[in-house]
Amino acid sequence: MTEKQYGGATGRGTDKMTKTSANVGLPPSKKEPSSTSAKVLSDNNSVQSGDNESYIKAGKIAAEVVKYAKSIIKKDVLLLEIADKIESKIIELGGKPAFPVNLSINEIAAHDTPAFNDARKASGLLKVDIGVQIEGCIADTAFSLDLENSEENKKLIMAAEKALLEACKLIKEGVTIREIGASIEKAIKSSGFIPINNLSGHSLEPYHLHSGITIPNHDNSQEKTIESGVYAIEPFATIGLGSVRDGKLSGIYKIEREGSVRDSTAREVLAFIYEEYQTLPFCSRWIYKKFNSRGLLALRRIEESKLLHHYPQLIEVSGKKVSQAEHTIIIDKDKKTITTI
């Protein structure tokens, strides 16, 4: 799930919550990922031993879910049906959704998930952004599908995938983020398209989807170097002007800060959000599934208390189509693990 850049080196900052005095607190501290041996992809494609079991497991589930999603998504299938099936598959395979599945069509680049009563159908150039978490350790992956047999769509998809491949080859300790961004920009432009310059990949930490470091989709002149950690790389390609604006609110939220609400139902829903989603994004559809319509009213009360960040849809500024591709990568000294393949 992408990060929009609002200015500065790291955009709107991390997902880490700011604290205020309140009588409703967060759950106990989160577990760090466990460690064991695992297969990793090195720079020369050889297999070496590594660790980060929970990240590896989340990535394997995500890769299986991508295969499943590609098998069920067809033109004119309800977006709601697709989202429910994908999220159910994640749970069936032993994970939890790290965020609501994003199903973004054509000029909507990201942050679009169906509402509980959504009647929209799959069409056009569809971006499918999937997150899986194991004990807060996240695998973030995305792909695009051409649902109208369009040569332009196919070329846009190939451009994003080519850029992702080049960035995955390049990323390692000591490489600057501008070098990664430049490789993405070069790959997309060489295909005849433009990268979205105010969307980016991001570093990942347990229970934090955007943990402070951005991976740009263009040369942003930042000389900060990659260190050991977990990163999501997600190029976006477009035939448009190469930036996005905020659109209508998406129904995707995350807790912005601790706090309390007066309404008893809203307190119940807020406690559920803290316990179930913690600092990860969730959506009104999930709240409706648990609490029915009273949950949506409670969600409105919580939002009015300014405890939530409500993600807007992200729309290409000229209204042109956008493609997306994404993988999650663990960098551990001289080793590289692409978890979502």
C-alpha atoms as a printed R data frame, in Angstrom:
    type eleno elety resid chain resno       x       y       z
1   ATOM     1    CA   MET     A     1   0.000   0.000   0.000
2   ATOM     2    CA   THR     A     2   1.697   3.092  -1.268
3   ATOM     3    CA   GLU     A     3   2.800   6.276   0.385
4   ATOM     4    CA   LYS     A     4   1.985   9.677  -1.067
5   ATOM     5    CA   GLN     A     5   4.720  12.265  -0.667
6   ATOM     6    CA   TYR     A     6   3.505  15.515   0.878
7   ATOM     7    CA   GLY     A     7   6.930  17.133   0.898
8   ATOM     8    CA   GLY     A     8  10.256  16.529   2.575
9   ATOM     9    CA   ALA     A     9  12.422  13.453   2.561
10  ATOM    10    CA   THR     A    10   9.884  11.102   4.050
11  ATOM    11    CA   GLY     A    11   6.473  12.538   3.177
12  ATOM    12    CA   ARG     A    12   3.902  12.664   5.957
13  ATOM    13    CA   GLY     A    13   6.193  10.666   8.207
14  ATOM    14    CA   THR     A    14   5.935   7.264   9.804
15  ATOM    15    CA   ASP     A    15   2.890   5.304  10.827
16  ATOM    16    CA   LYS     A    16   3.952   5.520  14.447
17  ATOM    17    CA   MET     A    17   1.226   6.909  16.621
18  ATOM    18    CA   THR     A    18   1.528  10.114  18.591
19  ATOM    19    CA   LYS     A    19   0.293   9.833  22.169
20  ATOM    20    CA   THR     A    20  -2.131  12.049  24.010
21  ATOM    21    CA   SER     A    21  -3.498  11.675  27.512
22  ATOM    22    CA   ALA     A    22  -6.418   9.290  27.261
23  ATOM    23    CA   ASN     A    23  -8.325   6.631  29.139
24  ATOM    24    CA   VAL     A    24  -8.201   4.232  26.197
25  ATOM    25    CA   GLY     A    25  -4.729   2.833  25.517
26  ATOM    26    CA   LEU     A    26  -3.020   0.680  22.973
27  ATOM    27    CA   PRO     A    27  -2.665  -3.060  23.375
28  ATOM    28    CA   PRO     A    28   0.500  -4.504  24.932
29  ATOM    29    CA   SER     A    29   3.749  -3.961  23.048
30  ATOM    30    CA   LYS     A    30   4.043  -5.815  19.764
31  ATOM    31    CA   LYS     A    31   6.169  -8.894  19.293
32  ATOM    32    CA   GLU     A    32   9.340  -8.660  17.302
33  ATOM    33    CA   PRO     A    33   9.561 -11.088  14.383
34  ATOM    34    CA   SER     A    34  11.052 -14.458  15.233
35  ATOM    35    CA   SER     A    35  14.131 -15.808  13.451
36  ATOM    36    CA   THR     A    36  15.033 -19.024  11.716
37  ATOM    37    CA   SER     A    37  16.840 -20.138   8.607
38  ATOM    38    CA   ALA     A    38  15.152 -19.331   5.293
39  ATOM    39    CA   LYS     A    39  15.971 -19.176   1.630
40  ATOM    40    CA   VAL     A    40  17.075 -15.817   0.287
41  ATOM    41    CA   LEU     A    41  17.728 -14.426  -3.145
42  ATOM    42    CA   SER     A    42  21.194 -12.920  -3.338
43  ATOM    43    CA   ASP     A    43  22.500 -10.507  -5.957
44  ATOM    44    CA   ASN     A    44  23.688 -13.433  -8.074
45  ATOM    45    CA   ASN     A    45  20.435 -15.381  -7.591
46  ATOM    46    CA   SER     A    46  22.112 -18.035  -5.426
47  ATOM    47    CA   VAL     A    47  20.333 -19.338  -2.347
48  ATOM    48    CA   GLN     A    48  21.792 -18.525   1.080
49  ATOM    49    CA   SER     A    49  20.618 -18.848   4.676
50  ATOM    50    CA   GLY     A    50  18.886 -15.973   6.408
51  ATOM    51    CA   ASP     A    51  16.305 -15.170   9.060
52  ATOM    52    CA   ASN     A    52  13.102 -13.153   9.560
53  ATOM    53    CA   GLU     A    53  10.728 -16.109   9.638
54  ATOM    54    CA   SER     A    54   7.554 -14.070  10.073
55  ATOM    55    CA   TYR     A    55   8.386 -11.788   7.143
56  ATOM    56    CA   ILE     A    56   9.227 -14.815   4.996
57  ATOM    57    CA   LYS     A    57   5.991 -16.575   5.945
58  ATOM    58    CA   ALA     A    58   3.922 -13.461   5.212
59  ATOM    59    CA   GLY     A    59   5.622 -13.164   1.826
60  ATOM    60    CA   LYS     A    60   4.918 -16.774   0.911
61  ATOM    61    CA   ILE     A    61   1.259 -16.317   1.770
62  ATOM    62    CA   ALA     A    62   1.144 -13.089  -0.246
63  ATOM    63    CA   ALA     A    63   2.629 -14.845  -3.280
64  ATOM    64    CA   GLU     A    64   0.006 -17.598  -3.040
65  ATOM    65    CA   VAL     A    65  -2.752 -15.025  -2.667
66  ATOM    66    CA   VAL     A    66  -1.545 -13.191  -5.788
67  ATOM    67    CA   LYS     A    67  -1.851 -16.423  -7.781
68  ATOM    68    CA   TYR     A    68  -5.325 -16.963  -6.359
69  ATOM    69    CA   ALA     A    69  -6.380 -13.376  -7.063
70  ATOM    70    CA   LYS     A    70  -5.298 -13.631 -10.692
71  ATOM    71    CA   SER     A    71  -7.429 -16.775 -11.041
72  ATOM    72    CA   ILE     A    72 -10.646 -15.173  -9.758
73  ATOM    73    CA   ILE     A    73 -10.480 -11.644 -11.151
74  ATOM    74    CA   LYS     A    74 -12.444 -11.286 -14.360
75  ATOM    75    CA   LYS     A    75 -14.068  -8.344 -16.073
76  ATOM    76    CA   ASP     A    76 -17.419  -7.389 -14.484
77  ATOM    77    CA   VAL     A    77 -16.907  -9.387 -11.275
78  ATOM    78    CA   LEU     A    78 -17.995  -7.266  -8.308
79  ATOM    79    CA   LEU     A    79 -15.066  -5.539  -6.604
80  ATOM    80    CA   LEU     A    80 -16.656  -6.417  -3.272
81  ATOM    81    CA   GLU     A    81 -16.628 -10.110  -4.140
82  ATOM    82    CA   ILE     A    82 -12.971  -9.907  -5.200
83  ATOM    83    CA   ALA     A    83 -11.917  -8.111  -2.016
84  ATOM    84    CA   ASP     A    84 -13.794 -10.503   0.265
85  ATOM    85    CA   LYS     A    85 -12.338 -13.565  -1.460
86  ATOM    86    CA   ILE     A    86  -8.768 -12.252  -1.379
87  ATOM    87    CA   GLU     A    87  -8.950 -11.281   2.291
88  ATOM    88    CA   SER     A    88 -10.573 -14.616   3.181
89  ATOM    89    CA   LYS     A    89  -7.795 -16.434   1.327
90  ATOM    90    CA   ILE     A    90  -5.159 -14.619   3.385
91  ATOM    91    CA   ILE     A    91  -6.816 -15.836   6.577
92  ATOM    92    CA   GLU     A    92  -7.288 -19.362   5.201
93  ATOM    93    CA   LEU     A    93  -3.534 -19.565   4.518
94  ATOM    94    CA   GLY     A    94  -2.650 -18.534   8.074
95  ATOM    95    CA   GLY     A    95  -2.091 -14.799   7.772
96  ATOM    96    CA   LYS     A    96  -4.043 -11.637   8.440
97  ATOM    97    CA   PRO     A    97  -4.618  -8.741   6.043
98  ATOM    98    CA   ALA     A    98  -2.053  -6.027   6.713
99  ATOM    99    CA   PHE     A    99  -4.461  -3.547   5.129
100 ATOM   100    CA   PRO     A   100  -7.691  -3.717   3.112
101 ATOM   101    CA   VAL     A   101  -7.057  -5.018  -0.385
102 ATOM   102    CA   ASN     A   102  -6.822  -2.038  -2.747
103 ATOM   103    CA   LEU     A   103  -8.672  -2.418  -6.063
104 ATOM   104    CA   SER     A   104  -7.977   0.733  -8.056
105 ATOM   105    CA   ILE     A   105  -9.216   1.212 -11.614
106 ATOM   106    CA   ASN     A   106  -7.645   3.281 -14.419
107 ATOM   107    CA   GLU     A   107  -6.749   6.794 -13.187
108 ATOM   108    CA   ILE     A   108  -7.165   5.813  -9.524
109 ATOM   109    CA   ALA     A   109  -3.591   4.909  -8.638
110 ATOM   110    CA   ALA     A   110  -4.177   3.606  -5.114
111 ATOM   111    CA   HIS     A   111  -6.211   3.655  -1.901
112 ATOM   112    CA   ASP     A   112  -9.499   2.355  -3.251
113 ATOM   113    CA   THR     A   113 -11.257  -0.516  -1.490
114 ATOM   114    CA   PRO     A   114 -14.914  -1.539  -1.837
115 ATOM   115    CA   ALA     A   115 -17.520  -0.408   0.667
116 ATOM   116    CA   PHE     A   116 -19.792  -2.995   2.315
117 ATOM   117    CA   ASN     A   117 -22.534  -2.285  -0.239
118 ATOM   118    CA   ASP     A   118 -20.321  -1.501  -3.243
119 ATOM   119    CA   ALA     A   119 -21.867  -2.289  -6.637
120 ATOM   120    CA   ARG     A   120 -18.823  -1.445  -8.774
121 ATOM   121    CA   LYS     A   121 -17.392  -4.082 -11.094
122 ATOM   122    CA   ALA     A   122 -13.860  -4.914 -12.185
123 ATOM   123    CA   SER     A   123 -12.903  -3.182 -15.417
124 ATOM   124    CA   GLY     A   124 -10.180  -1.320 -17.277
125 ATOM   125    CA   LEU     A   125  -6.664  -1.267 -15.887
126 ATOM   126    CA   LEU     A   126  -7.054  -2.733 -12.390
127 ATOM   127    CA   LYS     A   127  -4.374  -2.403  -9.705
128 ATOM   128    CA   VAL     A   128  -4.522  -5.049  -6.968
129 ATOM   129    CA   ASP     A   129  -2.533  -4.155  -3.840
130 ATOM   130    CA   ILE     A   130  -2.373  -6.904  -1.191
131 ATOM   131    CA   GLY     A   131  -0.907  -6.907   2.305
132 ATOM   132    CA   VAL     A   132  -0.318  -9.881   4.590
133 ATOM   133    CA   GLN     A   133   0.931  -9.748   8.161
134 ATOM   134    CA   ILE     A   134   2.224 -12.372  10.585
135 ATOM   135    CA   GLU     A   135   2.607 -10.993  14.120
136 ATOM   136    CA   GLY     A   136   2.787  -7.542  12.540
137 ATOM   137    CA   CYS     A   137   5.514  -8.505  10.039
138 ATOM   138    CA   ILE     A   138   4.245  -7.358   6.656
139 ATOM   139    CA   ALA     A   139   4.422  -8.517   3.074
140 ATOM   140    CA   ASP     A   140   3.224  -5.810   0.688
141 ATOM   141    CA   THR     A   141   2.747  -6.742  -2.970
142 ATOM   142    CA   ALA     A   142   0.804  -5.475  -5.972
143 ATOM   143    CA   PHE     A   143   0.122  -6.241  -9.612
144 ATOM   144    CA   SER     A   144  -1.960  -4.806 -12.448
145 ATOM   145    CA   LEU     A   145  -4.404  -6.509 -14.802
146 ATOM   146    CA   ASP     A   146  -5.676  -5.468 -18.210
147 ATOM   147    CA   LEU     A   147  -9.409  -6.231 -18.258
148 ATOM   148    CA   GLU     A   148 -10.212  -4.589 -21.593
149 ATOM   149    CA   ASN     A   149  -7.663  -6.211 -23.931
150 ATOM   150    CA   SER     A   150  -5.844  -2.924 -24.459
151 ATOM   151    CA   GLU     A   151  -2.340  -2.766 -25.909
152 ATOM   152    CA   GLU     A   152  -1.733   0.462 -24.030
153 ATOM   153    CA   ASN     A   153  -2.726  -1.198 -20.749
154 ATOM   154    CA   LYS     A   154  -0.429  -4.127 -21.454
155 ATOM   155    CA   LYS     A   155   2.508  -1.808 -22.165
156 ATOM   156    CA   LEU     A   156   1.831   0.192 -19.001
157 ATOM   157    CA   ILE     A   157   1.823  -3.018 -16.965
158 ATOM   158    CA   MET     A   158   5.072  -4.147 -18.536
159 ATOM   159    CA   ALA     A   159   6.663  -0.764 -17.774
160 ATOM   160    CA   ALA     A   160   5.853  -0.980 -14.051
161 ATOM   161    CA   GLU     A   161   7.027  -4.611 -13.905
162 ATOM   162    CA   LYS     A   162  10.278  -3.767 -15.708
163 ATOM   163    CA   ALA     A   163  10.940  -0.926 -13.281
164 ATOM   164    CA   LEU     A   164  10.275  -3.205 -10.315
165 ATOM   165    CA   LEU     A   165  12.683  -5.805 -11.662
166 ATOM   166    CA   GLU     A   166  15.451  -3.236 -12.151
167 ATOM   167    CA   ALA     A   167  14.984  -1.814  -8.654
168 ATOM   168    CA   CYS     A   168  14.965  -5.283  -7.093
169 ATOM   169    CA   LYS     A   169  18.259  -6.067  -8.838
170 ATOM   170    CA   LEU     A   170  19.841  -2.821  -7.645
171 ATOM   171    CA   ILE     A   171  18.736  -2.534  -4.034
172 ATOM   172    CA   LYS     A   172  21.292  -3.545  -1.404
173 ATOM   173    CA   GLU     A   173  23.126  -2.041   1.536
174 ATOM   174    CA   GLY     A   174  25.007   1.126   0.587
175 ATOM   175    CA   VAL     A   175  22.970   1.961  -2.521
176 ATOM   176    CA   THR     A   176  21.402   5.415  -2.313
177 ATOM   177    CA   ILE     A   177  17.666   5.803  -2.553
178 ATOM   178    CA   ARG     A   178  18.162   8.254  -5.424
179 ATOM   179    CA   GLU     A   179  19.922   5.484  -7.382
180 ATOM   180    CA   ILE     A   180  16.950   3.190  -6.884
181 ATOM   181    CA   GLY     A   181  14.556   5.957  -7.883
182 ATOM   182    CA   ALA     A   182  16.659   6.746 -10.939
183 ATOM   183    CA   SER     A   183  16.581   3.082 -12.039
184 ATOM   184    CA   ILE     A   184  12.785   3.053 -11.761
185 ATOM   185    CA   GLU     A   185  12.470   6.330 -13.643
186 ATOM   186    CA   LYS     A   186  14.806   5.160 -16.405
187 ATOM   187    CA   ALA     A   187  12.977   1.862 -16.883
188 ATOM   188    CA   ILE     A   188   9.550   3.487 -17.094
189 ATOM   189    CA   LYS     A   189  10.661   6.295 -19.400
190 ATOM   190    CA   SER     A   190  12.466   3.835 -21.664
191 ATOM   191    CA   SER     A   191   9.087   2.145 -22.125
192 ATOM   192    CA   GLY     A   192   7.525   5.427 -23.205
193 ATOM   193    CA   PHE     A   193   5.738   6.325 -19.981
194 ATOM   194    CA   ILE     A   194   6.136   8.537 -16.911
195 ATOM   195    CA   PRO     A   195   6.641   7.455 -13.274
196 ATOM   196    CA   ILE     A   196   4.344   8.835 -10.591
197 ATOM   197    CA   ASN     A   197   6.788  11.105  -8.779
198 ATOM   198    CA   ASN     A   198   4.775  11.711  -5.595
199 ATOM   199    CA   LEU     A   199   4.084   8.052  -4.844
200 ATOM   200    CA   SER     A   200   6.775   5.907  -3.315
201 ATOM   201    CA   GLY     A   201   7.745   2.630  -1.787
202 ATOM   202    CA   HIS     A   202   8.655   2.540   1.873
203 ATOM   203    CA   SER     A   203  10.437   0.784   4.683
204 ATOM   204    CA   LEU     A   204   8.477  -1.656   6.858
205 ATOM   205    CA   GLU     A   205   8.672  -2.456  10.554
206 ATOM   206    CA   PRO     A   206   6.441  -4.682  12.717
207 ATOM   207    CA   TYR     A   207   2.944  -3.147  12.763
208 ATOM   208    CA   HIS     A   208   4.176  -0.112  10.810
209 ATOM   209    CA   LEU     A   209   3.431  -0.088   7.107
210 ATOM   210    CA   HIS     A   210   5.363   3.124   6.402
211 ATOM   211    CA   SER     A   211   8.183   3.244   8.927
212 ATOM   212    CA   GLY     A   212  10.048   6.348   7.803
213 ATOM   213    CA   ILE     A   213  12.206   5.657   4.733
214 ATOM   214    CA   THR     A   214  10.763   6.217   1.266
215 ATOM   215    CA   ILE     A   215  11.826   4.452  -1.922
216 ATOM   216    CA   PRO     A   216  11.159   7.007  -4.680
217 ATOM   217    CA   ASN     A   217   9.970   6.297  -8.203
218 ATOM   218    CA   HIS     A   218  12.301   8.944  -9.634
219 ATOM   219    CA   ASP     A   219  15.704  10.469  -8.895
220 ATOM   220    CA   ASN     A   220  14.851  12.626  -5.893
221 ATOM   221    CA   SER     A   221  18.456  13.680  -5.176
222 ATOM   222    CA   GLN     A   222  18.407  12.002  -1.755
223 ATOM   223    CA   GLU     A   223  21.803  10.535  -0.869
224 ATOM   224    CA   LYS     A   224  20.533   8.451   2.050
225 ATOM   225    CA   THR     A   225  21.731   4.887   1.663
226 ATOM   226    CA   ILE     A   226  19.879   1.618   2.127
227 ATOM   227    CA   GLU     A   227  20.615  -0.191   5.379
228 ATOM   228    CA   SER     A   228  19.557  -3.616   6.632
229 ATOM   229    CA   GLY     A   229  15.787  -3.718   6.904
230 ATOM   230    CA   VAL     A   230  12.573  -4.511   5.079
231 ATOM   231    CA   TYR     A   231  11.407  -2.446   2.117
232 ATOM   232    CA   ALA     A   232   8.473  -2.325  -0.266
233 ATOM   233    CA   ILE     A   233   9.341  -1.178  -3.775
234 ATOM   234    CA   GLU     A   234   6.318  -0.132  -5.867
235 ATOM   235    CA   PRO     A   235   6.704   1.634  -9.196
236 ATOM   236    CA   PHE     A   236   3.720   3.345 -10.812
237 ATOM   237    CA   ALA     A   237   3.697   4.137 -14.537
238 ATOM   238    CA   THR     A   238   1.283   6.441 -16.352
239 ATOM   239    CA   ILE     A   239   0.536   8.045 -19.689
240 ATOM   240    CA   GLY     A   240  -0.404  11.182 -17.774
241 ATOM   241    CA   LEU     A   241   1.530  13.988 -16.078
242 ATOM   242    CA   GLY     A   242   3.213  11.821 -13.445
243 ATOM   243    CA   SER     A   243   1.692  12.881 -10.145
244 ATOM   244    CA   VAL     A   244  -1.428  12.181  -8.093
245 ATOM   245    CA   ARG     A   245  -3.888  14.311  -6.181
246 ATOM   246    CA   ASP     A   246  -6.208  13.448  -3.338
247 ATOM   247    CA   GLY     A   247  -9.619  12.206  -4.461
248 ATOM   248    CA   LYS     A   248 -12.674  11.284  -2.442
249 ATOM   249    CA   LEU     A   249 -12.276   9.523   0.893
250 ATOM   250    CA   SER     A   250 -11.685   5.813   0.504
251 ATOM   251    CA   GLY     A   251 -13.158   4.229   3.619
252 ATOM   252    CA   ILE     A   252  -9.625   3.141   4.596
253 ATOM   253    CA   TYR     A   253  -8.429   4.350   7.993
254 ATOM   254    CA   LYS     A   254  -5.668   3.968  10.518
255 ATOM   255    CA   ILE     A   255  -5.363   5.071  14.118
256 ATOM   256    CA   GLU     A   256  -3.614   8.433  14.137
257 ATOM   257    CA   ARG     A   257  -3.277   8.880  17.883
258 ATOM   258    CA   GLU     A   258  -4.545   7.512  21.160
259 ATOM   259    CA   GLY     A   259  -7.661   9.025  22.613
260 ATOM   260    CA   SER     A   260 -11.159   8.395  23.904
261 ATOM   261    CA   VAL     A   261 -14.737   8.968  22.799
262 ATOM   262    CA   ARG     A   262 -17.867   9.546  24.844
263 ATOM   263    CA   ASP     A   263 -20.349   7.378  22.968
264 ATOM   264    CA   SER     A   264 -20.448   3.841  24.399
265 ATOM   265    CA   THR     A   265 -20.732   2.117  21.010
266 ATOM   266    CA   ALA     A   266 -17.905   4.226  19.659
267 ATOM   267    CA   ARG     A   267 -15.781   3.190  22.656
268 ATOM   268    CA   GLU     A   268 -16.550  -0.453  21.911
269 ATOM   269    CA   VAL     A   269 -15.589  -0.050  18.265
270 ATOM   270    CA   LEU     A   270 -12.445   1.901  19.144
271 ATOM   271    CA   ALA     A   271 -11.345  -0.819  21.571
272 ATOM   272    CA   PHE     A   272 -11.894  -3.394  18.816
273 ATOM   273    CA   ILE     A   273  -9.806  -1.333  16.367
274 ATOM   274    CA   TYR     A   274  -6.940  -1.016  18.865
275 ATOM   275    CA   GLU     A   275  -6.990  -4.740  19.577
276 ATOM   276    CA   GLU     A   276  -7.562  -6.083  16.070
277 ATOM   277    CA   TYR     A   277  -5.693  -3.664  13.780
278 ATOM   278    CA   GLN     A   278  -3.374  -1.737  16.108
279 ATOM   279    CA   THR     A   279  -1.399   0.699  13.925
280 ATOM   280    CA   LEU     A   280  -2.260  -0.985  10.610
281 ATOM   281    CA   PRO     A   281  -4.902   0.294   8.157
282 ATOM   282    CA   PHE     A   282  -8.454  -1.045   8.250
283 ATOM   283    CA   CYS     A   283 -11.673  -0.173   6.443
284 ATOM   284    CA   SER     A   284 -15.312   0.651   7.080
285 ATOM   285    CA   ARG     A   285 -16.295  -2.600   5.336
286 ATOM   286    CA   TRP     A   286 -14.559  -4.587   8.070
287 ATOM   287    CA   ILE     A   287 -16.238  -2.520  10.780
288 ATOM   288    CA   TYR     A   288 -19.627  -3.072   9.158
289 ATOM   289    CA   LYS     A   289 -18.999  -6.830   9.012
290 ATOM   290    CA   LYS     A   290 -18.353  -6.873  12.779
291 ATOM   291    CA   PHE     A   291 -20.848  -4.294  14.051
292 ATOM   292    CA   ASN     A   292 -23.351  -3.728  11.205
293 ATOM   293    CA   SER     A   293 -24.648  -0.194  10.656
294 ATOM   294    CA   ARG     A   294 -24.075   0.888  14.257
295 ATOM   295    CA   GLY     A   295 -20.363   0.342  13.626
296 ATOM   296    CA   LEU     A   296 -20.366   2.841  10.769
297 ATOM   297    CA   LEU     A   297 -22.009   5.468  12.980
298 ATOM   298    CA   ALA     A   298 -19.450   4.758  15.693
299 ATOM   299    CA   LEU     A   299 -16.650   5.070  13.155
300 ATOM   300    CA   ARG     A   300 -17.949   8.513  12.251
301 ATOM   301    CA   ARG     A   301 -17.868   9.517  15.926
302 ATOM   302    CA   ILE     A   302 -14.293   8.284  16.268
303 ATOM   303    CA   GLU     A   303 -13.284  10.197  13.145
304 ATOM   304    CA   GLU     A   304 -14.914  13.338  14.514
305 ATOM   305    CA   SER     A   305 -12.688  12.959  17.577
306 ATOM   306    CA   LYS     A   306  -9.671  13.235  15.258
307 ATOM   307    CA   LEU     A   307  -8.263   9.878  16.291
308 ATOM   308    CA   LEU     A   308  -8.171   8.483  12.755
309 ATOM   309    CA   HIS     A   309  -6.390   9.212   9.507
310 ATOM   310    CA   HIS     A   310  -8.840   8.684   6.636
311 ATOM   311    CA   TYR     A   311  -6.977   7.879   3.434
312 ATOM   312    CA   PRO     A   312  -8.178   9.621   0.272
313 ATOM   313    CA   GLN     A   313  -8.146   7.878  -3.062
314 ATOM   314    CA   LEU     A   314  -5.074   8.880  -5.077
315 ATOM   315    CA   ILE     A   315  -5.956  10.089  -8.586
316 ATOM   316    CA   GLU     A   316  -3.580  10.809 -11.472
317 ATOM   317    CA   VAL     A   317  -3.793  14.576 -11.905
318 ATOM   318    CA   SER     A   318  -4.605  14.504 -15.628
319 ATOM   319    CA   GLY     A   319  -7.079  11.636 -15.283
320 ATOM   320    CA   LYS     A   320  -4.882   9.179 -17.198
321 ATOM   321    CA   LYS     A   321  -4.423   5.478 -16.507
322 ATOM   322    CA   VAL     A   322  -1.859   4.206 -14.015
323 ATOM   323    CA   SER     A   323  -0.205   0.784 -13.580
324 ATOM   324    CA   GLN     A   324   1.491  -0.573 -10.453
325 ATOM   325    CA   ALA     A   325   3.840  -3.405  -9.486
326 ATOM   326    CA   GLU     A   326   5.273  -4.173  -6.040
327 ATOM   327    CA   HIS     A   327   7.427  -6.575  -4.040
328 ATOM   328    CA   THR     A   328   8.691  -6.671  -0.468
329 ATOM   329    CA   ILE     A   329  12.428  -7.189   0.076
330 ATOM   330    CA   ILE     A   330  14.532  -7.981   3.131
331 ATOM   331    CA   ILE     A   331  18.044  -6.528   3.065
332 ATOM   332    CA   ASP     A   332  20.377  -8.217   5.551
333 ATOM   333    CA   LYS     A   333  23.995  -7.157   5.026
334 ATOM   334    CA   ASP     A   334  25.059  -8.835   1.772
335 ATOM   335    CA   LYS     A   335  21.869 -10.876   1.438
336 ATOM   336    CA   LYS     A   336  18.627  -9.990  -0.308
337 ATOM   337    CA   THR     A   337  15.276 -11.743   0.151
338 ATOM   338    CA   ILE     A   338  12.385 -10.942  -2.165
339 ATOM   339    CA   THR     A   339   9.666 -12.324   0.063
340 ATOM   340    CA   THR     A   340   6.683 -11.966  -2.272
341 ATOM   341    CA   ILE     A   341   7.799 -14.101  -5.216
